[in-house]
Amino acid sequence: MSILVIGATGTIGSLVVQGLARQGADVTALVRRTGTQSLPAGVKGVVGDLSDVASMRQALHGVRTLFLLNALAADELTQSLQALNLAREAGIERIVYLSVIHADRYTDVPHFAGKHTVERMIESLALPVTVLRPAYFMQNDIAIQPVIEGYGVFPMPIGAPGCAMVDARDIADIAVAELLRRDRAPSPLPRLTLEIVGPEVLNGPAAAAVWSEVLGRPIAYAGDDVQAFEAQLAQNAPGWLAYDLRLMMARIQQLGQIGADGAVQKLEQLLGRPLRRYQDFVAERVRAAA
C-alpha cells in the first residue's frame, strides 16, 4: 500500500514526493494528465482531479497514507471536504493535511476560512490527521525578485507586526517526517497540529533590509497599500484570487503570522537541524540569478 500525495506537482508537493522517494517509501503522485509531469524514479503517477469524485475514488483505492494539499481555487473547500470524505470511505486512517497558520483568526479571508472549516471537520470527526499550519513561504518572494532587483523596492505589503517566514523545503521535510511517522505506525496515531514557522520574524522594512544587505544597495519597503497590491495582481490573475490575497495581506498587516512560544524549538527537534533563515534564502536566490 502506498502514500498518495495530492498536490504533488506544486512547490510543496513536489518536494514531498522527492523526500518520500529518497526515504524509499512507496509513493504515488496525483496528476491531472499522464506524461505532463516528471516524477522521481520509482514514483507512480495516478490520474485524478479533486473536482471529479469518480477519479478520486479510483486514485484513493489501495492507499494507506494520504498527503492532502489543495492549491488555491475558487472551490477549494469543496475539493478538500470531498477528498477527506472519500479518504474515510476508502478506510484511510493516516493523513497529513496542509492548512495555514492562524486559519481560525483570518475569518474574512476565503482560503484561510476554508482551511479552518476543514480543520473543524477533522476535529469534530476525530480523524487521525496531522494538520500542518505554515506561515508565509519564503518562496513567495521568488516572484517579486525581478521587482526588488529592477526597481529597488520590496513590494509585498506585509506590514509591521511581521511574519515568521518559513522555507518551503522545511515545510516539505516536516510533512515527510509526519507522513512516514504515521505510515510506519502499527495503528492510527492521534490527531496533531503543528505550526510551521521560521526562526525569525520579519516585517516589511526588515525584509527590505535583508535584500539591501545581500544586494549591497538600498532596497525600500513599498508600503502597506493593499488596494494597489490587488490591482497589480489582477493584471495576471483572476479577480477572485487577487481579492482573496488582498484580504490576506490586510490581515497580515493587522495580526502578523507569528508562531506560539516554543514552535521553533519543536520543529528543529523534529528535523534534527536548524530551520532555514530568510537571509540565507535571499542570498541563494541572488546567486542563482547572477
N, C-alpha and C positions, 0 to 999 in steps of 0.2 A: 504494500500500500504506500501511496506517495504523499508528498507535501505539495499541495496545489497553491501556486502563487497567482492571485488575482491582482492585476495592476502590474504585471510582470515586465512591461516594456517602458515604464516611466523611469524617472530619476531614482526613486527609492526602490521600486520593484525590481528593476534590472540589477541593482546592487544586491538585493536579497537573493535573487536567483543565483548570481555568481557566488555569493558567500556560501549558500547551501551546497552548491555543486563542489566547491573547494573542500567542504566538510564530508563529501562522499554521500550526501543524502540523495534519496530517490525523489527527484524534483520534476514536477510538471508545471509548465507555464501556460496560463490562459492567453490566447492570442485571438485577434479578430479574423485573421486570414492566414492560411498556411503560406510559408515561403516569404513572408513580409518582414520577419524579424530574425536576426542571427542570435541563436541561443548557444550557451556554453556546451561543450561536449558532454554527452550523457543526459542532457536535459530534454525532456519530451515537450512538444507543444500540443495543446488541445484547443480546438477552435470553439469559441463561445462568445456570447455577448450578454452583459449583465441585464440588458433590457429584454432578453429572449429567454423565457423560463425553460422552454424545452431544451435549448442548448446548454443552459446551466445545469439542468438535471443530469444531462449526459456527462458534462465536464466534472461534476462532483461525484460521479459513480466511482467507487473504489478508493476514494480519498480518505486518508487517515487524519491529516492535519491541514489546516487552511490558513493562509495569509490573505486578509481582505483589505485591499486599498482601493478606494474609489477616487477616480480623478474628478476634478470639479466639473459638474454637469448640472443642467437645469433639473434633471430628475434623479440627482444623486441619492436623495433619501429613499426613494422607491427602490432604486437598484440595491442599496445596502440592506434594507429590510428584507427584500426578496432573497438576496444571497444568503443571509443568516437563516431565514426560514427554510430555504432549500437545504442548507447545510444540516439543520436539525432533522429535516425529513430524511436525509441521507445517513443519519446516525453519526455525524462528525462531532467529536467531543474534545477536539484540540484546535483552538483557534487563536490567532493573533490579529487584532483589528487596529488599523492606523486611524486614530482620531486626531485631535488638535488640542493644544493647551488652552485652558480657560473656555472650553466649549460651553460650559454651563453659565459663563458670565457674559459672553458676547451674544446676548439674546436677540439682537436685531440684525445679526449678520447671517444670511441664509445658510451658507455652507457650515458655519460653526453650529448654528441651531440644529441643522440636520444631523450632524455628528453627535450632538448631545442627545437627540432623540434615539439614535442607535445605541448610545451608551445606556439610556434608560431601559431599552428593550433587553440589553444584555444583563442589566442588574435585576430587572423585575422577573426575568425568567431564569435567573441564576445560571446563565450559560458559562461554561468553562473557557473563559476568554482572558487573554492578556490585552488590555487596552493601552496602546501607546499614545501619549499626548505630546507630540513635539511642538516646540516653539518655532519661530521664524527660521527658515532654512537659509544658511549662508549662500547656498546655490541660487537663491532668488536673485542675488546680485550679479550673477553672470550676465543676465540680460541687460543690465544697466551699465556694464563696464565700458562700452563704447561712449556712453554719455559722460561718464565720470572722466575718462581719459581725453575725450574730444572737447568737452565744454567746461571742465573743471568744477563740476558740481555733483554732489551726491543727491539724486532726485527722489529717493524713497522717503515719503513723508511719515517717518516712524515716530516723530515727536520726541518728547522729553523724558517720560518715565523709563523707557528703554526696553530692549528685547535681549533675552539670553540666547543669542543666535547659536544655532547648532548645525554642525556639518552633516549633510545627508549621508555621508559614509558612516558616521557614528550612529545615526538612526538605523541604517540598514544592519550594522553589526549587532545592535541591540535586538532588532527584530529576529535576526538569525539565531542569536543565543536563546531567545524565548521560544522560537519555533522548535528548535532542537530539544530544549528542556521539556516542552510539552510532548513532542513526538516520542521521545525516548522514555517518558514516564510510564510505569506499568498500568496506571489508571489515570483518568482525567484529574487535572490539578485545579485547585480553587481559583476563582476569579482574581485578577490582579490589575491594578492601574499604575502605570509608570509615567511620570512627567519626564520628558526628554529635553534637556536644556543644555546650553553650552556653559563653559566655565566662567564667563564674564558677561556683564550686562552692558549693552551699548545703546545709546540713544542716537538721534540723527547727527548732531555735531560730533559725537565721539566716533561714529562710523566714518564720517568725512575725514576726521583727523587720522584715522588708520590709513586711509588711502593716501592722504597727504604725505605721511611718513614713508610709506612704501614707494610712492612715485617720486618723492623728493621735490614736490612742488605743491602749492596751495590748492586744496580742494575744499570748496564751500558747501555747507548744507543748504539745499534749495528751499527749505522751509516746509510748513505744515499745510499747504493748500491742497486739500483733498479733492476739491472741485476740478482744479487743473489736472490732478493726477487721473481722475476719471476720464476727463476729456482726452488726455493723451492715450490712455489705454483703449478707449473706444474707437480710435483710428484703426486698430488692428485686431480687436476682439469684440465679441458680441456685447451688446449694450447691457444685458443682464449680468454678465461676468464683470464688466468694468464697474458697474454699480455695486455689486457684491464686494469687490476688492476695495472700493472707496469706503464702504461701511466698515470693513475690516480695519483699514488704516485709521479711521476716526476712533475706533475702539482701542487700537494700539496706542494712539496719542493720549487717550484718557486713562487706560488701565495698564498699559505695557504688556509684556509677556515675560514674566519672571517666575521661576520655579520656587517651590516651597523650600524651606530650610532643609538641608541635607540631601537635596536631589542630586547635586553634582557628585557628592561622595558616593551615593548609592550606585550611580551609573558607572563611575570609574571603578568601583569594586566589581561590578558585573562584567565590565570589559577587561579588567586587569591591566589597564593603562590609562593615561590621562586623556581627557576629551580634547579634540582639536580646537585651536584658538582661531579667532577671526583674522588676526594679523597674519598668521601663517597661511590661511586660506587665500587672503588677498595677495600675499607675496607669490604664492603658487600661480594664481591667475595672471598676475603681471608677467611673470617669467614665461608662461605659456603663450602670451600674446606678443612677446618680444620677437 
